[in-house]
């Protein structure tokens, strides 16, 4: 029998543990690929620009193929999707250990491993949202802290493996380690929620579905979703229902803001160490700055998730998210004036904390916009939107450094991009609130008939004549209602 709502515990903590391991095996391993850069350059005799494309392709492929991971998770199962992704990612790393050219690495380490990570990442994160509601932000904070913890632990381990077994052996061992994604997939026990089945009666009532097919679908409703493939019309309808949130104004605004946020956050992780070296910081101190970022990122994941689950902040998690993004943008703006190690340490603390904070809240904010039942598909789209900024922002930042001779323009562009992302969400929320307040004030002066919408919002049927645009706005904001 389907659960009335997320259980907020029980096997959900095993789901959190599985997602924690997934973030280690995907995001942490991706960050550690940069440790191989010097080895790749020396072995293949290529410059930094060509070698750097390996990391960009992995990141881009992971985000670009995220909707594919959601599709497999929705139509087959989350367990199958993650296990398949683990096999692909492991195969890519193992094949990379036998690479004879950079082009070989582009395909095996970049495309194949990135595709495997994509099949694992968004479905695992979506599963956490299905098991938690009241403690959702805390659960996501713990699950996604695997990226920082994994980087902190794996970075020195990978360096030791390279010294002991060369980069060939290190990639081979990493390929075996990434096979743990199959174990993570086995932990992802599916859960049936009543919200997931709300669209079933609506689907069965469609005119274009023959009566015989309706009876068969009702009889086999407990079977695998793959049964829907028997009917092309059924499959098309289900696919559309999974992505109809793309037309929601709230999701459109979120999508645009994600593009600017992803552009702003990516270059700093690539150029913080070179910038620190350029202002006279030693190699050891520059590496320590990245370690601070990784550790404080973990603290931001967990503490900000716990804070935003408190009753006083739970209703304002959207504003907490845009506040965290805005703070990271301000940090980038101030970075060019920080010219020594004692000033760069507080920067690493601040940027790392708020970076962990908003990363934790991305799935939470997405769930608030589209609902839990569509979270897997929506996260696939949100992470897909990260792909192009992740691919192009480091080269653009590098071009600005080459053109201007300093890092100032690159960091200012990153800062303004993240501030714009935050401001866009803020203005959209305020505009929506003002619009609703205006509608309530209009209805208070006329005879009204009160209705309650299925999502809990109150609407009014006005006997007097109202502005048609206001009525259309209210109708677009909710889908159905019942008389109180």
VENUR-V517394 format. One record per pair of residues at least 12 apart in sequence whose ideal C-beta (glycine too) atoms are under 7 Angstrom apart, sorted by the first residue. I is the first residue (numbers start at 1). J is the second residue. Records with the same first field share a line. If there is no record, write none. Layout:
BEGIN
I: J, J
END
This chain:
BEGIN
2: 192, 193, 194, 197
3: 191, 192, 193
4: 194
5: 133, 193
6: 130, 131, 132, 133
7: 131
8: 132, 133, 134, 135
11: 189
12: 131, 132
14: 187
15: 127, 128, 131, 187, 188
16: 128, 139, 142, 143
17: 187
18: 124, 184, 187, 188
19: 124, 125, 127, 128, 143
20: 142, 143, 146
21: 146, 180, 184
22: 120, 121, 124, 181, 184
23: 143, 144, 146, 147, 150
24: 146, 149, 150
25: 178, 180, 181
26: 62, 117, 120, 121
27: 147
28: 146, 147, 150, 151, 154
29: 154, 174, 178
30: 58, 59, 62, 117
31: 151
32: 151, 154, 155, 158
33: 54, 55, 58
34: 55
35: 155, 158, 159
36: 167
37: 51
39: 162, 167
44: 101, 102
46: 102
50: 102
51: 102
53: 106
54: 105, 106, 109, 110
56: 391, 394
57: 106, 110, 111, 114
58: 109, 110, 113, 114
59: 390
60: 387, 390, 391
61: 110, 111, 114, 115, 118
62: 114, 117, 118, 121
63: 383, 384, 386, 387, 390
64: 384, 387
65: 115, 118
66: 118, 121, 122, 380, 383, 384
67: 380, 381, 384
68: 118, 119
69: 81, 85, 118, 119, 120, 121, 122, 123, 380
70: 122, 123, 376, 377, 379, 380
72: 119
73: 123, 376
74: 242, 376, 377
75: 225, 226
76: 226
77: 190
78: 123, 127, 188, 190
79: 185, 186, 188
81: 119, 123
82: 119, 120, 123, 124, 181, 184, 185, 188
83: 182, 185
84: 119
85: 116, 117, 118, 119, 120, 181
86: 116, 120, 178, 179, 181, 182, 185
87: 182
88: 112, 115, 116, 119
89: 113, 116, 117, 178, 181
90: 175, 178, 179
91: 112
92: 108, 109, 112, 113, 116
93: 109, 113, 171, 174, 175, 178
94: 172, 175
95: 108
96: 108, 109, 171
97: 168, 171, 172, 175
120: 181
121: 383
122: 376, 379, 380, 383
123: 376
124: 184, 188
125: 363, 379
126: 375, 376, 379
127: 188
128: 140, 143
129: 363, 367, 372, 375
130: 191, 193, 372
131: 191
135: 309
136: 364
137: 305, 308, 309, 317, 360, 361, 364
138: 305, 306, 309
140: 305, 360, 363, 364
141: 301, 302, 304, 305, 306, 360
142: 302
144: 301, 359, 360
145: 298, 301, 302
148: 294, 295, 297, 298, 301, 356
149: 298
151: 294
152: 291, 294, 295
158: 170
161: 173
193: 372
195: 371, 372, 373
196: 373
199: 241
200: 221
203: 237
204: 217, 218
206: 237
208: 233
209: 233, 234
213: 231
242: 374, 377
243: 377
245: 370, 374, 378
248: 369, 370
250: 369
251: 369, 370
253: 424, 425, 428
254: 365, 369
255: 385
256: 424
257: 421, 424, 425
258: 382, 385, 386
259: 385, 389
260: 417, 418, 420, 421
261: 325, 418, 421
262: 385, 386, 389, 390
263: 389, 393, 417
264: 329, 332, 414, 415, 417, 418, 421
265: 328, 355, 418
266: 389, 390, 393, 394
267: 393, 394, 397, 410, 414
268: 332, 414
270: 394
271: 397, 407, 410
272: 289, 290
273: 286, 290
275: 407
276: 289, 344
279: 339, 340
281: 341, 344
285: 341
289: 344, 348
292: 345, 348, 349, 352
293: 348, 351, 352
296: 348, 349, 352, 353, 356
297: 352, 355, 356
298: 356
299: 353, 356
300: 352, 353, 354, 355, 356, 357
301: 356, 359, 360
304: 356, 357, 360
305: 360
308: 320, 361
317: 361, 364, 365, 368
318: 365, 368, 429
320: 361
321: 358, 361, 365
322: 422, 425, 426
324: 354, 357, 358, 361
325: 358, 418, 421, 422
326: 419, 422
327: 354
328: 351, 354, 355, 418
329: 415, 418, 419, 422
330: 415
331: 347, 350, 351
332: 411, 414, 415, 418
333: 412, 415
335: 347, 411
336: 407, 408, 411
362: 382
363: 379
366: 378, 379, 382
397: 410
435: 473
439: 470, 474
442: 466, 470
443: 460, 462
446: 462, 463, 464
447: 463, 464
448: 460, 461, 462
449: 461
450: 484
451: 481, 483, 484
452: 481, 482, 484
453: 478, 481
454: 480, 481
455: 478
457: 478
459: 474, 478, 481
END
